[in-house]
Amino acid sequence: MATLRDIRRHIKAIRSIEQITRAMQMVAAAKMRRAQARVAQARPYAIAMDEAARDVAKVGKEFRHPFLVPREEGTGLLILVTSDRGLAGSLNVNTMRAAHSYMLRRFGPRYQAVAIGRKAVEFCNRMQVNLVHHRIGLPDKVEMAELRPSVESAVRAYLQGEVREVVLAYSQFKNLLTQVPTVQVLVPVPPAPADQGPQTQGDYIYEPDAQALLEKLMPAYLDSQVFRAVLETQASFYSAQMVAMRNASSSAGDVIRELSLTANKVRQASITRELMEIIGGAEALQAARR
């Protein structure tokens, strides 16, 4: 059985851990509010760009951009967005599992990847996925220009005919307790459903012309989707980390209470034992005097 000194030393160590997890919870909460605000600003633009691209894929006939034409040959390319750090529960694991499962079903194990985030890079290396490009160490206030090399590497692989589909995987932020692993096809742009988008069989009127407009629209569409994915993942990471650190602090408190109870029992047993020794010694002295 552990001594009272050992138990007290253990309590002190757990209390230090509790202080660290509470501090990390407060930091994550502050960063989560800022990340949530950035997601709320970027999400409408990304959704509008997605709807515009899908509408063009549905009815556009004047000029068929390469991003709008489905292919039969080639493998797939996965843009996998995760966080750089852990301590966020199963957030990154769920995203990587959903993405890898989709790519295995569609293309088998020999697909390519663009990894954004340290956890994504580690996953691709562990699964021996062909890593086309990677980006780690993104700041909290990430800008779209910092993600453009990653997007351009995916675009280059698609235009060169190396891949037939570009897939984006990230963790979508719903609320403080809900983050949804999301896997969506970016290229070729999926057309809007029959009951959505333009209800016409004609074509758009392009100004200046379809080719010039689509060559500007398609890269902007990809940039907006990847940028939104990074912001959603950042907000998801900080919310998941805040919840994980809160649970860790609660567990540390439970351990401290259990150890304190054990320490009290050990101390009471030690006092009882010393009293018994004193009483036994006193009785022995009285018996010797008789």
Protein Blocks (a to p, Z undefined) as FASTA:
>chain_A
ZZfklmmmmmmmmmmmmmmmmmmmmmmmmmmmmmmmmmmmmmmmmmmmmmmmmmmmmmom
kbccfklmccfbdcddddddddfbeheojmlmmmmmmmmmmmmmmnojmbcdddedjklm
mmmmmnopacfbdcehiafkbcfklmmmmmmmmmmmmmnopacbdcddddddfblmlccd
ddddfbdcddddfkgcjddfbdcdddfbfklmmmmmmmmmmmmmmmmmmmmmmmmmmmmm
mmmmmmmmmmmmmmmmmmmmmmmmmmmmmmmmmmmmmmmmmmmmmmmmZZ
